[in-house]
Amino acid sequence: MADNSKLLMLGAAGAAVWWFYLRKPSPVAPSTAVVPVVPVNPNAITGANTVEGIQARVLLSAKAPAEGLGIDEWGYVLNQVLAPLGKSAPDPMPLFSAASSGFDRGQRVTAGQYWAVMAPALKSQLGLSGLGMYRMVR
């Protein structure tokens, strides 16, 4: 029986050369599709009286920079959104002091940081019902 090891090595080497150097990658055309930007009408947000709807309207109205706003600035915008509902936001300082010891009122917070503290407060203090709508709890 003949020794085929050299022939197998040459075949493997040829396959490796083909795989790494000679095969042509399949052409992939870069995507040039333009996605239209549709402005959001805050009044058309489904569930506008839910915490999520109020949050969306506050974020649209605030136009906050990436580093965020102060809690009083966030509170001003939130109160503008809550006023038509006959509601007002709770004082943010006790909430943020409880969430982060040593919190300074002048400190900037991002939208995520603000809503992590304010959303549960709105749900508990303004009487959020099981259906996600605000109602007065007596």
TAGI-V74770 format. One record per residue. OMEGA is omega in whole degrees, -180 to 180 (* if undefined). D_FIRST is the distance of its C-alpha to the first C-alpha in whole Angstrom. Layout:
# TAGI-V74770
[[OMEGA/D_FIRST] [OMEGA/D_FIRST]]
This chain:
# TAGI-V74770
[[-175/0] [179/4] [-177/7] [-175/9] [180/12] [179/14] [178/14] [178/15] [178/18] [178/19] [179/19] [179/21] [179/23] [178/24] [180/25] [178/27] [179/29] [-176/30] [-173/31] [-172/33] [-170/34] [-179/34] [-178/35] [178/38] [179/40] [-178/42] [177/46] [-180/48] [177/52] [-179/54] [177/57] [-179/60] [179/62] [179/66] [-179/67] [178/70] [-180/73] [179/75] [-179/78] [175/79] [-177/82] [180/83] [-178/85] [-179/83] [179/80] [-180/80] [-176/82] [179/84] [173/86] [177/83] [-180/81] [178/78] [178/81] [178/83] [-180/80] [179/79] [177/82] [-179/83] [177/80] [-177/81] [-173/84] [-176/84] [-175/81] [173/80] [-177/78] [-179/75] [174/77] [180/79] [172/83] [-177/85] [178/86] [176/89] [175/88] [-179/86] [179/88] [-180/91] [179/88] [180/87] [176/91] [179/92] [-178/89] [-175/91] [179/94] [179/94] [-178/93] [-179/96] [172/94] [-178/93] [175/90] [176/91] [-175/92] [-174/88] [178/89] [-180/89] [-178/86] [176/84] [178/86] [-179/85] [-177/81] [-178/81] [-179/83] [-179/85] [-180/84] [-177/87] [-180/88] [-178/88] [177/84] [176/82] [177/79] [178/77] [179/77] [179/75] [-179/76] [-176/80] [176/79] [180/77] [-172/80] [-178/82] [178/81] [179/81] [178/85] [180/86] [-176/84] [-174/86] [-180/89] [173/90] [178/89] [-179/86] [-179/86] [180/83] [177/82] [179/82] [178/86] [173/88] [180/91] [177/94] [-179/94] [*/97]]
